[in-house]
Amino acid sequence: MDWQTYTAAGIVTLTLVVFLVRLSRRKPKAGCGHSCGCEKSGPHRHS
């Protein structure tokens, strides 16, 4: 095998590791809840 084969295998391995690490991370919630008062929770309407 020549250096190009090793380089290509290294790039593929590195890419696979990056994808697996990103996949395994927990995704943060989009909002913090409904009653924290932040702008994502929106105005509160009580009936």
C-alpha positions as CSV (number, residue, x, y, z in Angstrom):
1,M,0.0,0.0,0.0
2,D,1.2,3.5,-0.7
3,W,0.8,6.7,1.3
4,Q,-2.4,7.7,-0.5
5,T,-4.2,4.6,0.7
6,Y,-3.2,5.3,4.3
7,T,-4.2,8.9,3.9
8,A,-7.6,8.1,2.5
9,A,-8.2,5.5,5.2
10,G,-7.2,8.0,7.9
11,I,-9.6,10.6,6.5
12,V,-12.5,8.1,6.4
13,T,-11.7,7.0,9.9
14,L,-11.6,10.6,11.2
15,T,-14.8,11.5,9.5
16,L,-16.5,8.4,11.0
17,V,-15.3,9.3,14.5
18,V,-16.5,12.9,14.1
19,F,-20.0,11.7,13.0
20,L,-20.2,9.2,15.9
21,V,-19.2,11.8,18.5
22,R,-21.7,14.3,17.2
23,L,-24.4,11.6,17.1
24,S,-23.7,10.5,20.6
25,R,-24.0,14.0,22.2
26,R,-27.2,14.8,23.8
27,K,-29.1,17.5,22.1
28,P,-30.1,20.5,24.3
29,K,-33.8,21.2,24.6
30,A,-35.1,23.9,22.3
31,G,-36.8,25.8,25.1
32,C,-36.4,26.0,28.8
33,G,-40.0,25.4,29.7
34,H,-43.2,27.3,29.6
35,S,-43.1,29.5,32.7
36,C,-39.5,30.8,33.0
37,G,-40.3,34.2,31.4
38,C,-37.8,34.0,28.6
39,E,-38.8,35.2,25.1
40,K,-39.1,31.6,23.9
41,S,-41.9,30.8,26.3
42,G,-44.1,33.6,24.9
43,P,-46.7,35.6,26.6
44,H,-48.8,33.9,29.3
45,R,-52.5,33.9,28.8
46,H,-54.7,33.0,31.7
47,S,-58.4,32.5,31.2
